[in-house]
Amino acid sequence: MARIAESELIINNRGAVYHIDLRPEELADTVITVGDPDRVAAISKHFDSIEVQRQHREFIAHTGYVGKKRITAISTGIGPDNVDIVFNELDALVNIDFETRQIKAEHTKLSIIRIGTTGSLQADIPVDAHVAGTFGLGLDNLLHYYRLENNQEEEQLIGAFKTHTQLVGGAIEPYIATAGGSLLKNFVEGFHHGITVTCPGFYGPQGRILRLGLAYPNLISQLTSFRFGNHRISNFEMETSAMYGLAKLLGHHCLSLNAVVANRVVQQFSKDGNAAVASLILKALPIIEQL
């Protein structure tokens, strides 16, 4: 098996992978990702014990226990490009031998759960509600750098979406990936379900107008009105499609949970977004402990 060169997988002087600064033994098999670095401590304060605390740039990681469950909480920062870094390095920690720099013969599957914030795209999903994404639909371009293959349901969904929005042959080339079903089935009561759209920015890519005109002025209404069978788009944010696509390719289980801080249809913003996230953390952690 080929050896992975030092330029391709960067390992620092303490034997940790470069960006997230973790060694293999410092990572749990259950991982909670957050965009905001400050949110790591908001999660780990509920741990019964913390054994690892690392920080490099925007990447903060705390590994500890909730009951007997070992969990790593790690920040990705904002955007699909950061998810590319974090997911590849998480996978390297469990599936590449750092001594030989070779891929391990036995594959380890991680369970990776995002706890983030989002904007609702349906009038009946209010601010402060919680959403579990059934699919990640990408309006970014990250997964086009990898060989992502869709199953029949994904092909039908993305085909219907392209027909509905006419986002074909232009600057945006949408893609889709499915949530980890083994995780999603545990997050039903108290969660809205729907397709989570991932955008490569917060302003123009999410249809916000400040001083610049938009190339896709009807995007929000097109997203809100999309239907395919019992599927609809529930929300959008900036990480989920990259997470679902990379998890599928790397062989991990992945689910994106989000607290709604804005409803773009009725144009409301949460009066306390931090409280909505705190509520989601308290709702999710007992479920994660039992996975």
Backbone as a ProteinNet text record, in pm:
[ID]
protein_1_A
[PRIMARY]
MARIAESELIINNRGAVYHIDLRPEELADTVITVGDPDRVAAISKHFDSIEVQRQHREFIAHTGYVGKKRITAISTGIGPDNVDIVFNELDALVNIDFETRQIKAEHTKLSIIRIGTTGSLQADIPVDAHVAGTFGLGLDNLLHYYRLENNQEEEQLIGAFKTHTQLVGGAIEPYIATAGGSLLKNFVEGFHHGITVTCPGFYGPQGRILRLGLAYPNLISQLTSFRFGNHRISNFEMETSAMYGLAKLLGHHCLSLNAVVANRVVQQFSKDGNAAVASLILKALPIIEQL
[TERTIARY]
84.7	0	88.2	52.6	136.5	146.6	263.9	288.7	241.9	173.3	122.9	232.4	269.4	384	358.2	467.7	460.6	387.3	396.3	329.1	178.1	130.2	-12.1	-84.3	-23	-76.3	27.6	-2.9	92.8	72.2	176.4	174.7	276.9	234.5	324.2	419.7	499.3	606.4	555.8	432.9	381	299.4	305.1	236.6	89.7	51	-89.7	-110.6	-229.6	-262.5	-267.1	-222.3	-181.9	-289.2	-402.7	-497.1	-572.1	-626	-707.2	-623.6	-496	-400	-446.1	-489.5	-523.8	-438.8	-401.6	-339.4	-448.8	-421.7	-526.9	-594.1	-518.1	-576.4	-658.1	-649.3	-722.3	-861.9	-897.5	-1025.4	-1118.8	-1242.7	-1345.4	-1410.8	-1478.6	-1548.4	-1680.2	-1728.3	-1846.6	-1801.4	-1833.5	-1782.4	-1899.5	-1897.6	-1993.4	-1917.9	-1963.7	-1900.5	-1987.6	-1920.8	-1987.9	-1912.3	-1980.2	-1911.2	-1835.5	-1900.7	-1847.8	-1750.8	-1624.2	-1529.8	-1575.8	-1647.8	-1695.7	-1799.6	-1861.9	-1966.8	-1910.5	-1781.3	-1720.5	-1732.5	-1695.6	-1706.4	-1851.4	-1942.4	-2085	-2136.3	-2069.8	-2103.3	-2026.6	-1895.8	-1814.7	-1841.9	-1906.8	-1942.1	-2044.1	-2109.6	-2203.9	-2137.2	-2008.1	-1935.8	-1915	-1913.1	-1880.9	-1731.2	-1651.2	-1506.3	-1449.8	-1339.9	-1270.5	-1126.1	-1079.7	-943.5	-849.2	-904.8	-822.4	-881.7	-797.1	-836.8	-725.5	-759	-660	-716.6	-630	-671.6	-562.5	-599.5	-510.4	-594.8	-564.8	-646	-791.2	-886.5	-1026.9	-1072.8	-980.9	-1016.3	-989.2	-1095.8	-1088.5	-1151.8	-1086.6	-1138.4	-1130.5	-1241.2	-1246.9	-1296	-1222.9	-1265.3	-1289.4	-1403.1	-1435.6	-1549.4	-1614.6	-1718.3	-1849.3	-1958.5	-2092.1	-2137.5	-2143.5	-2163.8	-2047.8	-2078.8	-1974.6	-1942	-2008	-1990.6	-1875.9	-1775	-1662.8	-1698.9	-1684.3	-1726.8	-1618.6	-1595.2	-1512.9	-1601.5	-1592.8	-1657.9	-1551.4	-1574.4	-1472.6	-1537.4	-1471.3	-1520.3	-1460.5	-1543.2	-1495.9	-1468.5	-1525.1	-1532	-1644.8	-1657.5	-1770	-1732.5	-1820.9	-1809	-1764	-1798.9	-1761.3	-1610.8	-1532.2	-1387.6	-1328.3	-1378.5	-1331	-1376.2	-1496.5	-1544.3	-1452.9	-1406.1	-1313.7	-1189.6	-1135.6	-1018.3	-1050.8	-1156.4	-1186.7	-1223.6	-1308.1	-1351.7	-1237.9	-1154.3	-1041.4	-942.9	-924.7	-829.8	-889.5	-1019.8	-1083.3	-1070.1	-1095	-1083	-940.2	-844.3	-703.3	-665.7	-720	-686.3	-725.6	-832.2	-877.8	-846.9	-820.8	-806	-670.6	-578	-441.2	-344.8	-251.2	-147.4	-44.2	-31.9	58	205	234.9	374.3	416.9	337.3	372.1	322.6	229.4	165.5	92.1	33.8	-44.1	-187.8	-282.2	-421.4	-435.1	-508	-526	-614	-586.9	-665.6	-807.6	-825.5	-957.6	-1009.9	-1129.3	-1188.4	-1267.3	-1248.2	-1322.8	-1426.3	-1549.3	-1657.9	-1678.4	-1678	-1711.4	-1859.9	-1917.1	-2049.6	-2028.1	-2065.2	-2037	-2169	-2193	-2319.6	-2291	-2345.7	-2332.9	-2440	-2402	-2496.1	-2469.2	-2560.1	-2534.2	-2656.6	-2647	-2758	-2796.4	-2918.8	-2970.4	-3080.4	-3114.7	-3228.6	-3339.2	-3458.9	-3573.9	-3619.5	-3664.1	-3717.9	-3864.9	-3927.9	-4070.7	-4138.4	-4255.5	-4325.7	-4363.1	-4384.5	-4428.1	-4312.8	-4187.6	-4073	-4021.9	-4065.3	-4042.7	-3901.7	-3868.2	-3742.2	-3742.8	-3624	-3598.6	-3637.5	-3693.7	-3721.1	-3590.8	-3597.5	-3481.5	-3508.6	-3409.4	-3422.7	-3315.9	-3355.9	-3262.6	-3267.9	-3154.2	-3149.3	-3151.9	-3250.5	-3261.3	-3162.9	-3135.8	-3037.1	-2959.7	-2836.9	-2762.1	-2753.3	-2809.1	-2809.7	-2714.8	-2606.7	-2500.1	-2511.7	-2507.4	-2494	-2350.4	-2263.7	-2119.8	-2059.9	-1930.4	-1869.7	-1776.8	-1773	-1670.5	-1672.3	-1789.2	-1793.5	-1766	-1761.7	-1724.4	-1575.6	-1498.7	-1357	-1334.9	-1442.6	-1436.1	-1529.7	-1516.9	-1598	-1721.7	-1816.9	-1940.5	-2040.6	-2089.4	-2190.3	-2321.3	-2431.1	-2562.4	-2638.3	-2720.2	-2811.6	-2935.2	-3029.5	-3144	-3227.4	-3253.5	-3333.9	-3265	-3134.5	-3059.4	-3061.9	-3046.5	-3050.5	-3185.5	-3293.7	-3426.6	-3446.6	-3401.6	-3417.4	-3339.8	-3212.8	-3131	-3177.8	-3225.3	-3280.2	-3403.3	-3493.9	-3614.4	-3579.7	-3478.9	-3437.7	-3381.7	-3299.6	-3242.6	-3351	-3448.3	-3558.5	-3639.7	-3663.6	-3744.4	-3674.8	-3546.7	-3473.6	-3404.4	-3388.4	-3312.1	-3166.1	-3114.9	-2973.1	-2893	-2882	-2808.6	-2723	-2602.5	-2515.3	-2463.9	-2477.7	-2430.9	-2322.4	-2315.2	-2211.3	-2235.3	-2360.9	-2395.2	-2427.1	-2365.1	-2393.7	-2431.2	-2560.8	-2601.5	-2564.6	-2542.5	-2520.8	-2596.2	-2606.6	-2686.1	-2624.3	-2641.9	-2598.9	-2696	-2712	-2812	-2755.2	-2838.3	-2800.3	-2776.8	-2702.1	-2681.5	-2808.9	-2871.6	-2999.8	-2994.2	-2880.8	-2868.1	-2867.5	-2831.6	-2836.2	-2970.6	-3019	-3141.3	-3260.4	-3269.7	-3385.4	-3397.5	-3289.1	-3291.3	-3336.3	-3346.9	-3379.6	-3510.4	-3619.6	-3751.7	-3839.5	-3866	-3953.7	-3889.9	-3963.3	-3914.2	-3826.4	-3813.7	-3731.6	-3815.1	-3802.7	-3852.6	-3753	-3803.8	-3718.8	-3735.6	-3628.3	-3634.7	-3495.8	-3491.1	-3363.7	-3295.6	-3169	-3088.7	-3002.6	-3019.2	-2939.3	-2816	-2701.9	-2577.2	-2532.3	-2507.8	-2465.5	-2318.8	-2245.9	-2104.8	-2079.9	-2184.5	-2170.1	-2296.1	-2292.1	-2402.5	-2490.8	-2437.1	-2512.9	-2570.8	-2501.7	-2555	-2596.5	-2513.8	-2552.9	-2677	-2715.5	-2838.4	-2946.7	-2930.8	-3035	-3048.7	-2944.5	-2951.7	-2900.9	-2971.2	-2932.9	-2892.6	-2767.3	-2721.3	-2692.1	-2570.4	-2537.4	-2515	-2521	-2491.6	-2617	-2633	-2741.2	-2711.8	-2814.9	-2802.5	-2813	-2730.3	-2739	-2857.7	-2901.5	-3013.9	-3118.3	-3189.6	-3280.5	-3400.7	-3434.2	-3550.7	-3514.3	-3390.8	-3341.8	-3424.1	-3451.6	-3523.3	-3662.2	-3736.3	-3869.6	-3861.7	-3757.6	-3740.8	-3711.4	-3630.4	-3600	-3723.5	-3795	-3912.7	-4022.5	-4038	-4148.6	-4115.5	-3992	-3954.8	-4024.3	-4081.4	-4140	-4105.5	-4077.8	-4060.1	-4113	-4230.9	-4295	-4321.4	-4274.3	-4291.6	-4170	-4081.1	-3960.3	-3980.7	-3927.2	-3921.1	-3793	-3756.1	-3638.7	-3682.2	-3622.3	-3661.3	-3578	-3450.8	-3360.8	-3234.6	-3156.8	-3024	-2923	-2796.6	-2683.5	-2556.9	-2440.6	-2315.9	-2222.8	-2271.2	-2181.1	-2237.1	-2367.9	-2424.2	-2394.9	-2410.8	-2390.2	-2247.4	-2150.9	-2011.8	-1991.8	-2055.5	-2045.3	-2104.4	-2225.9	-2291.8	-2215.6	-2169.5	-2097.8	-1966.5	-1887.4	-1758.9	-1778	-1877.5	-1903.4	-1939.7	-2021.8	-2057.7	-1934.5	-1850.1	-1731	-1631.1	-1618.7	-1520	-1574	-1704.4	-1762.2	-1796.1	-1842.7	-1881.7	-2031.3	-2086.1	-2224.7	-2229	-2324.7	-2325.9	-2469.1	-2492	-2622.1	-2602.6	-2682.2	-2677.7	-2803	-2783.7	-2890.9	-2870.6	-2977.4	-2964.3	-3076.2	-3039.8	-3136.7	-3169.9	-3297.1	-3340.1	-3326.4	-3239.8	-3223.4	-3288.7	-3324.7	-3393.8	-3495.8	-3610.8	-3707.4	-3712.3	-3659.3	-3645.1	-3776.4	-3875.5	-4004.9	-4086	-4094.4	-4171.7	-4081.3	-3950.5	-3851.2	-3845.4	-3829.8	-3811.5	-3673.5	-3618.7	-3491.8	-3513	-3446.8	-3462.4	-3423.7	-3498.8	-3465.9	-3348.9	-3319.8	-3206.8	-3155.5	-3071	-3017.1	-2932.6	-2860.5	-2778	-2863.6	-2979.5	-3070.4	-3124.9	-3151.2	-3199.9	-3094.6	-2967.2	-2858.8	-2841.5	-2846.4	-2832.5	-2941.7	-3062.6	-3173	-3146.8	-3091	-3058.3	-2950.3	-2850.1	-2744.8	-2803.6	-2888.5	-2947.7	-3040.3	-3105.1	-3192	-3109.9	-2999.6	-2923.4	-2830.8	-2767.7	-2665.4	-2715.9	-2833.2	-2880.1	-2903.9	-2945.5	-2964.6	-2829.7	-2733.2	-2599.5	-2535.6	-2558	-2501.4	-2546.2	-2667.2	-2723.3	-2691.5	-2626.4	-2598.4	-2498.4
-119.4	0	124.2	224.2	342.2	422.9	479.1	566.5	708.1	774.2	909.3	1008.8	1094.1	1183.5	1290.4	1343.5	1448	1573.5	1601.7	1719.9	1702.1	1576.5	1547	1532.8	1469.4	1458.8	1518.5	1636.6	1709.4	1671	1619.1	1579	1664.3	1730	1823.2	1750.9	1828.3	1771.2	1688.4	1710.7	1629.9	1510.6	1485.4	1370.9	1392.8	1519.8	1554.4	1599	1575.7	1621.7	1773.9	1837	1976.9	2076.6	2082.5	2190.9	2176.9	2058.4	2043.9	2003.4	1977.3	1954.6	1847.1	1734	1619.4	1499.6	1419.4	1289.9	1184	1069.1	967.9	929.8	915.9	873.8	985.3	1106.8	1218.8	1238.9	1159.1	1170.5	1058.3	1093.9	994.3	948.6	833.6	783.7	855.6	929	1013.3	1158.2	1234.8	1370.8	1467	1576.1	1685.4	1801.3	1847.6	1962.9	2086.4	2199.8	2329.1	2427.7	2529.4	2631	2727.5	2775.6	2877.4	2815	2858.6	2802	2813.6	2920.7	2937.3	2832.4	2770.9	2672.5	2540.5	2516.6	2393.6	2389.8	2499	2504.1	2499.1	2553	2548.1	2404.1	2316.7	2173.9	2101.2	2122.7	2044.6	2077.9	2191.2	2220.9	2121.1	2049.4	1945.1	1807.9	1797.1	1671.2	1642.4	1515.4	1476.7	1488.2	1474.8	1493.7	1531.6	1606.7	1647.2	1600.9	1526.9	1473.5	1541.4	1605.2	1669.4	1805.4	1907.3	2039.2	2091	2111.1	2157.6	2274.5	2364.3	2476	2510.7	2525	2572.6	2652.7	2781.4	2871.2	2866.9	2849.6	2845.9	2707.8	2612.3	2474.3	2446.2	2436.4	2402.6	2266	2179.6	2045.7	2012.5	1960.6	1908.6	1764.9	1673.2	1533.3	1496.1	1434	1394.1	1294.9	1284.7	1183.9	1246.3	1194.7	1214.4	1076	1054.7	918.9	832.3	721.4	633	660.4	761.3	791.6	889.2	849.7	938.4	1020.2	1151.5	1243.3	1347.5	1381.8	1496.6	1605.7	1725.4	1843.7	1927	1963.7	2034.6	2142.8	2256.7	2365.2	2353.5	2383.2	2380.6	2520.7	2624.3	2753.2	2749	2857.5	2871.8	2825.8	2750	2724.8	2586.4	2545.6	2413.9	2392.1	2497.6	2480.6	2434.7	2487.6	2442.7	2301.3	2265.3	2128.7	2030	2067.7	1983.4	1951.9	2052.1	2032.2	1939.4	1972.3	1899.5	1754.6	1729	1592.2	1504.9	1557.5	1478.1	1447.4	1543.3	1520.3	1430.2	1440.1	1345.1	1203.5	1186.9	1053.6	1002.6	1090.6	1049.1	997.3	1058.7	1018	874.1	824.9	689.6	588.6	634.9	540.2	544.1	624.7	625.6	601.4	511.8	485.3	597.2	675.7	790	750	628.2	581.1	539.9	459.2	410.3	500.7	593.3	680.7	600.6	491	407.7	395.5	374.8	354.8	222.5	223.3	102.7	1.7	-125.7	-230.6	-234.4	-203.3	-205.9	-63.9	-41.6	91.9	121	239.6	285.8	388.5	368.8	461.7	556	684.4	784.6	819.9	860.1	922	1070.4	1152.5	1295.9	1372	1455	1526.9	1676.3	1752	1897.5	1956.9	2051	2133.2	2277	2333.1	2464.6	2553	2660.8	2754.4	2760.3	2804	2797.4	2900.2	2921	3002.3	2914.3	2931.3	2855	2908	2815.2	2851.2	2812.7	2783.7	2751.8	2831.2	2887.3	2971	2893.8	2761.6	2682.7	2625.1	2662.8	2625.3	2754.2	2782.9	2914.6	2932.3	3056.3	3082.5	3008.1	2963.6	2887.3	2740.7	2698.3	2556.6	2483.1	2349.9	2266.7	2180.2	2169.7	2099.8	1991.6	1874	1766.8	1751.1	1767.8	1766.5	1625.4	1597.2	1464.6	1447.7	1557.1	1561	1692	1691.3	1814.6	1845.2	1960.1	1998.6	2117.1	2095.6	2194.4	2291	2420.5	2523.7	2575.6	2515	2541.1	2444.2	2443.4	2355.5	2250.5	2236.6	2151.8	2008.2	1945.6	1802.4	1773.7	1877.5	1855.6	1826.4	1844	1807.4	1660.8	1590.2	1449.5	1369.1	1239.3	1151.2	1106.7	1196.6	1167.7	1104.1	985.6	917	913.3	938.5	942.1	812.1	777.3	665.7	714.4	626.4	661.2	773.1	766.7	870.9	1006.3	1008.6	1133.5	1188.2	1100.1	1142.7	1206.2	1144.7	1197.9	1333.2	1345	1470.1	1584.2	1559.6	1667.7	1702.9	1603.1	1631.3	1718.9	1687.2	1767.6	1908.2	1918.7	2050.4	2136.5	2078.7	2154.9	2199.5	2112.7	2149.6	2264.6	2256.4	2358.2	2494	2494.1	2620.4	2667.4	2576.3	2605.1	2640.1	2585.9	2603.8	2494.4	2507.3	2410.3	2486.6	2438.7	2495.3	2634	2679.4	2812.4	2809.1	2915.9	2925.7	2829.8	2793	2700.5	2564.3	2461.1	2323.8	2245	2235.5	2174.3	2026.2	1981.7	1839.6	1802.7	1674.5	1630.3	1507.2	1494	1375.3	1352.9	1228	1188.6	1188.8	1222.1	1212.7	1066.7	1047	913.3	861.8	764.2	714.8	657.3	595.2	537	643.4	767.2	878.2	950.4	976.2	1054.1	993.4	861.2	795.9	824.4	871.7	901.1	1044.2	1127.3	1268.4	1299.9	1255.6	1270.6	1362.2	1322.5	1402.1	1537.2	1643.7	1777.3	1835.1	1763.4	1810.7	1819.2	1929.4	1936.4	1863.4	1797.6	1728.7	1793.9	1795.4	1848.1	1857.1	1894.5	1909.5	2037.7	2025.6	2141.1	2183.7	2307.4	2361.7	2430.4	2407.3	2469.8	2573.5	2694.2	2806.9	2839.8	2892	2924.1	3063.7	3129.4	3262	3298.2	3411	3451.7	3558.1	3641	3753.6	3718.8	3748.1	3718	3573.2	3475	3335.7	3294	3373.1	3345	3449	3521.5	3611.2	3740.1	3778.8	3905	4019.3	4129.4	4247	4358.6	4400	4518.5	4627.8	4630.2	4729.2	4666.8	4533.7	4466.3	4400	4408.5	4337	4188.1	4107.9	3962.7	3902	3802.4	3726.9	3631.9	3590	3496	3556.4	3660	3733	3651.7	3544.3	3463.2	3336.2	3327.9	3202.7	3157.9	3245.5	3205.1	3151.4	3220.9	3172.4	3038.8	3019.1	2890.8	2778.5	2806.4	2705.7	2673.3	2775.5	2757.4	2678	2699.6	2636.9	2498.2	2452	2321.9	2208.3	2115.1	1993.4	1876.3	1762.5	1638.6	1525.5	1474.1	1376.1	1440.4	1375.2	1431.7	1511.9	1542.3	1617.3	1766.5	1847.9	1991.5	2044	2165.9	2229.3	2301	2263.6	2319.5	2440.4	2442.2	2543.8	2553.7	2659.4	2666.1	2723.4	2685	2725.7	2709.8	2680.3	2688.4	2568.1	2454.6	2340.7	2203.4	2183.2	2048.3	1964.7	2018.6	1936.7	1884.6	1966.6	1922.3	1810.1	1822.8	1719.3	1588	1593.2	1470.1	1405.2	1487.2	1431.4	1367.5	1436.9	1381.8	1260.5	1264.3	1149.2	1026.4	1047.1	935.9	878.4	964.6	918.6	850.5	901.7	848.9	733.6	708.3	594.5	620.7	742.3	776.3	807.3	804.2	841.6	990	1063.6	1207.9	1260.5	1356.6	1421.2	1567	1654.5	1797.4	1839.7	1889.7	1944.3	2094.8	2171.1	2315.7	2383.5	2488	2575.3	2688.6	2716.6	2820.4	2957.1	3041.1	3176.1	3282.1	3245.1	3338.5	3262	3323.7	3269.7	3367	3322.9	3412.3	3435.5	3350.5	3366	3475.2	3471	3571.8	3683.6	3672.5	3776.3	3809.5	3702.3	3718.1	3667.9	3727.1	3681.6	3651	3546.8	3505.4	3618	3629.6	3728.8	3683.8	3553.2	3500.1	3373.4	3392.4	3278.5	3187.7	3245.1	3162.6	3068.1	3115	3029.5	2916.9	2946	2842.3	2733.1	2773.8	2675.9	2597.8	2667.1	2599.4	2494.5	2528	2433.5	2310.8	2333.7	2222.5	2133.3	2192.8	2114.2	2024.4	2082	2004.7	1894.5	1918.8	1817.5	1706	1743.4	1645.6	1558.5	1615.6	1541.4	1410.1	1407	1278.7	1173.7	1217.1	1123.4	1071.9	1164.4	1125.9	1029.4	1051.6	963.4	818.7	800.6	665.5	601.9	672.9	616.7	501.6
0	0	0	-78.1	-96.5	32.4	54	167.5	132	224.5	202.5	239.3	147.5	165.6	271	324.1	426.9	378.1	249.3	194.1	185	184.8	167	300.2	395.7	531.8	625.1	678.3	759.7	906.3	967.6	1108.1	1181.8	1288	1357.1	1452.5	1523.4	1605.9	1722.6	1763.9	1874.7	1824.8	1693.8	1635.9	1612.6	1598.2	1575.8	1432.1	1378.4	1244.3	1246	1137.8	1138.6	1181.6	1112.2	1137	1268.9	1296.9	1417.4	1538.9	1519.6	1628.8	1726.6	1672.3	1755	1716.3	1816	1792.1	1787.1	1726.3	1713.1	1844.5	1951.1	2078.3	2145.6	2094.2	2153.4	2093.6	1994.8	1926.5	1967.8	2001.8	2029.8	1900.2	1904.2	1785.4	1762.3	1862.1	1847.4	1852.4	1747.6	1732.3	1714.3	1789.2	1769.9	1706.9	1591.6	1528	1546.5	1561.1	1571.8	1485.2	1436.5	1358.1	1446.5	1550.5	1639.7	1739.3	1744.1	1840.6	1986.1	2020.2	2157.6	2195.8	2095.1	2123.6	2173.7	2152.1	2203.7	2355.4	2421.8	2567.9	2613.4	2532.6	2567.1	2567.6	2491.4	2492.3	2601.6	2608.2	2701.6	2847.1	2874.9	3014.4	3068.4	2976.5	3016.9	3027.3	2991.6	3006.5	3155.4	3190.6	3328.1	3354.8	3250.8	3263.2	3127.6	3128.4	3005.8	3016.3	2915.9	2919.6	2821.2	2715.8	2612.6	2579.9	2573.2	2524.6	2434.1	2306.9	2210.7	2131.2	2085.6	2001.3	1902.4	1775.4	1670.2	1572.5	1559.1	1476.5	1523.8	1431.3	1471.5	1515.9	1516.6	1548	1696.1	1773.7	1915.9	1934.5	2012.2	2036.1	2184.7	2238.4	2374.4	2366.6	2426.5	2433.7	2579.1	2605.7	2741.6	2743	2858.6	2877.2	2923.7	2867.4	2921.6	2965.6	3094.8	3142.9	3098.6	3031.1	2979.8	2832.8	2773.8	2632.1	2613.1	2536.7	2505.6	2381	2391.7	2286.2	2264.2	2137.5	2102.9	2046.8	2103.7	2047.3	1978.8	1852.3	1774.8	1689.5	1680.7	1595	1456.6	1357.2	1218.5	1165.7	1231.3	1165.7	1063.6	988	895.8	755.2	690.3	547.6	507.2	384	333.2	325.2	297.8	286.9	419.5	532.5	662.8	693.2	649	668	594.7	477.3	401.4	484.1	551.7	636.3	752.6	826.4	949.1	921.4	821.4	796.9	745.2	656.9	610.6	723	813.1	922.8	1030.9	1057.5	1148.7	1096.1	966.1	906.3	912.3	886.6	890.5	1028.4	1132.5	1268.9	1298.2	1236.6	1267.5	1157.6	1036.6	925.2	854.2	904.5	852.6	968.5	949.4	1049.4	1042.1	1148	1145.8	1146.8	1188.6	1187.7	1047.6	980.4	846.7	735.3	768.9	671	563	603.7	513.3	564.3	470.8	507.6	580.9	691.4	770.4	696.4	719	654.1	707.7	836.4	899	910.7	856.1	852.5	979.7	1035.9	1153	1110.5	1154.3	1123.9	1241.4	1214.6	1314.4	1305.5	1416.9	1418.1	1440.9	1341.7	1344.7	1339.6	1440	1452.4	1462.8	1371.6	1376.3	1466.3	1551.7	1627.3	1586.7	1506.6	1449.3	1447.6	1371.7	1354.8	1207.8	1182.5	1046.7	1025.9	898.9	861.8	806.8	858.9	811	675.5	589.5	459	444.7	557.6	558.1	669.1	638.5	735.8	861.8	849.6	963.8	1045.4	1013	1096.4	1160.9	1283.6	1342.4	1397.8	1429	1498	1631.4	1672	1795.1	1783.7	1668.2	1645.8	1614	1612.8	1584.6	1461.4	1374.4	1247.3	1235.3	1190	1154.2	1002.4	936.5	790.5	733.4	648.7	586.2	470.8	401.5	293.4	306	254.5	237.8	89.7	48.8	-92	-107.5	-181.9	-189.3	-305	-273.2	-375.5	-379.9	-301.8	-308	-409.6	-424	-525.5	-467.3	-333.1	-271	-321.7	-323.8	-355.9	-501.6	-586	-725.3	-741.1	-635.5	-637.7	-601.7	-565.1	-528.7	-619.1	-615.6	-699.3	-621.8	-609.3	-537.9	-632.9	-597.6	-677.7	-600.4	-668.8	-604.8	-623.1	-522.6	-539.5	-616.3	-640.9	-725.6	-664.3	-534.5	-470.3	-479.1	-455.4	-464.7	-606.6	-704.4	-845.3	-879	-833.9	-861.3	-793.9	-670.2	-596.6	-660.7	-692.5	-747.1	-888.3	-962.4	-1094.8	-1087.6	-993.7	-976.3	-929.6	-842	-792.3	-905.5	-989.7	-1101.4	-1198.3	-1221.9	-1310.6	-1251.1	-1122.7	-1054.5	-1051.6	-1021.4	-1004.3	-1131.3	-1227.6	-1349.5	-1319.2	-1208.3	-1175.2	-1245.1	-1375.6	-1457.5	-1558.4	-1575.8	-1677.7	-1649.2	-1523.8	-1488.9	-1383.6	-1305.5	-1203.3	-1087.8	-1064.3	-956	-1015	-961.6	-1003.1	-877.6	-844.8	-718.6	-709.8	-585.8	-558.2	-431.8	-403.4	-289.1	-225.3	-94.3	-20.9	95	134.4	232.9	373.1	470.7	611.8	650.4	757.6	811.3	875.8	814.2	862.6	1002.7	1039.5	1172.8	1281.3	1245	1339.8	1333.9	1212.6	1193.3	1267	1270.3	1331.5	1480.6	1542.3	1685.4	1716.8	1612.5	1632	1558.9	1617.3	1556.3	1640.7	1763.2	1849.3	1880.8	1852	1879.7	1770.3	1657.4	1545.5	1418.3	1345.5	1209.3	1119.1	1016.9	919.6	782.4	704.4	569.5	509.3	382.9	311.9	360.6	396.7	435.2	317.3	272.1	162.5	221.7	159.1	203.3	101.8	150.2	67.2	94.5	-4.5	13.7	70.2	120	178.4	253.9	324.4	411.1	348	262.3	207.8	70	-37.8	-170.2	-188.7	-145.8	-163.1	-84.5	14.9	88.3	59	-53.2	-100	-22.7	53.8	127.8	39.3	43.4	-35.3	60.7	53.1	125.2	22.7	-33.9	-136.5	-273.6	-280.2	-407.1	-462.8	-594	-660.2	-666.2	-688.1	-684.5	-823.8	-849.2	-973.9	-972.8	-851.7	-839.6	-744.5	-788.2	-698.5	-651.6	-720.5	-684.4	-608.9	-561.5	-504.2	-383.8	-289.7	-168.8	-203.1	-288.2	-323.9	-397.5	-477.9	-546.9	-448.4	-346.9	-246	-162.9	-122.2	-37.2	-108.6	-236.3	-310.3	-364.1	-351.4	-406.4	-331.4	-407.1	-352.3	-443.2	-381.7	-458.3	-371.3	-405	-318	-183.3	-75	58.2	104	10	43.3	17.4	106.1	85.6	150.1	115.2	174.4	301	412.1	541.6	580.8	542	596.8	512.7	533.6	473.9	571.5	547.9	630.2	546.7	608	532.2	547.6	601	621	582.7	590	592.4	468.9	349	228.4	220.9	259.1	260	361	476.9	579	530.8	474.7	431.1	315.6	221.5	107.6	147.3	229.5	271.9	361.6	450.3	536.3	452.9	350.2	262.4	193.9	139.7	67.9	160.5	283	376.9	461.3	452	522.3	667.1	699	835	842.2	962.9	986.1	1019.3	961.7	982.5	986.9	1076.9	1087.4	1125.5	1065.4	1094.2	1168.7	1291.3	1373.9	1384.3	1366.1	1367.3	1443.8	1517.2	1580.7	1484.4	1465.3	1373.1	1440.6	1385.6	1441.5	1353.4	1230.4	1141.3	1058.5	1035.1	939.4	823	707.5	593.7	520.6	544.6	477.9	546	678.6	752.7	803.4	774.4	804.2	952.8	1032.2	1175.8	1216.4	1322.6	1378.5	1526.2	1574.4	1713.2	1808.9	1915.6	2018.1	2103.7	2102.6	2179.6	2111.9	2010.2	1936.7	2023.1	2119.6	2208.4	2291.4	2333.6	2410.3	2323.5	2195	2103.8	2084.1	2073.8	2060	2189.1	2303.9	2432.7	2451.4	2407	2414.8	2327.4	2207.9	2118.4	2178.6	2239.7	2303.9	2413.1	2497.8	2607.2	2555.1	2440.1	2380.5	2315.6	2249.9	2172.1	2257	2359.1	2433.2	2494.7	2558.9	2612.5	2505	2386.3	2276	2227.8	2212.1	2167.1	2266.7	2393.8	2497.5	2478	2425.1	2410.8	2275.5	2184.5	2051.8	2060.7
[MASK]
+++++++++++++++++++++++++++++++++++++++++++++++++++++++++++++++++++++++++++++++++++++++++++++++++++++++++++++++++++++++++++++++++++++++++++++++++++++++++++++++++++++++++++++++++++++++++++++++++++++++++++++++++++++++++++++++++++++++++++++++++++++++++++++++++++++++++++++++++++++++++++++++++++

